[in-house]
């Protein structure tokens, strides 16, 4: 199994007068599983297609395994791509679909058989090799599409939203299969998705993109626990982080966030790091709990029961709203007056430009 790093050095892409990728630099380490995460139109698929050679590069360089490839055709780059749509040949058996690309480049039949046998074993599709795509379920067809990439023994795998066409239950199962596949192969992998759960559960690092630029690169828990910007904090996490406008007081060098009704959230963010101007405090729902001794009063408007936990949509005294988390067997009802305790140690502050300020680590 070949495994190679991928380096993007000041890569740019334009469509006419519109620049969709601007001098983006990123190193993907050998054997790493990277997710490109962001909303539709943010440039993540374009970036993947540039690495694959399906889109040209207007500036900068792309290197795979130390070799510059941005001037090479797709077939010479040593990567294998799995698309959102399976694109299997309906008149061919699974075996012939897997063998097709290898036969085109003159691979010996015994080597083709060996690679297909190994890929089928890893993907648990050995019993499907004589069937045609029309006889397979959606999940089985997706595994065949992944197998077609696997038999090429590439330097890197490129996945372009491969789970989008699957139903919810099948998406979960296939996600587990992809995680297991990476653990077995340790192949360099880039996975494009707009689904934060896919990115958080699969990737060793996440590249969060927005408006054709990179907002943050980090491990899943760095992205979740210390978002660099308000966009990242809103996009990653369900429900999204709560944001409330505040004034800031100095509490022994740490910021106390004062809400519109005078309630206080004591944060661990250093006051000295904060800029002037408008600020907002950001708090995750799981850091806000219903407690009789809570300092923050509010009224419950909506109760979402999710089984293992309950989300409470609460209007505060100053008219602002937030989402708090309660237990799965919560007795809280819409219309109840509640008091909330906020775990200020996990709170962040954001300036007018959306830049985050965190507690010291």
Buried (B, 14 or more C-beta within 10 A) or exposed (E): EBBBBBBBBEBBBEEEEEBBBBEBEBEBBBBBBBBBBBEEBBBBBBBBBBBBBBBEBBBBBBBBBEEEBBEBEEEEBBBBBBBBEBEBEEEBBBBBBBBBBBEEEEBEEEEBEEBBBBBBEBBEBEEBBEBBBEEBEBBBBBBBBBBBBBBBBBBBBBBBBBBBBBEEEBBBEBBEBBBEBBEEBEBBBBBBBBBBEBBBBBBBBBBBBBEBBBBBBBBBEBBBBBBBBBBBBBBBBEBBBBBBEBEBEEBEEBBBBBBBEEBBBBBBBBBEEBEEEEBBBBBBBBBBBBEEEBBBBBEBEEBEEEEEBBBBBBBBBEEBEBBBBBEEEBEBEEEBEBBBBBBBEBBBBBBEEBEBBBBEE
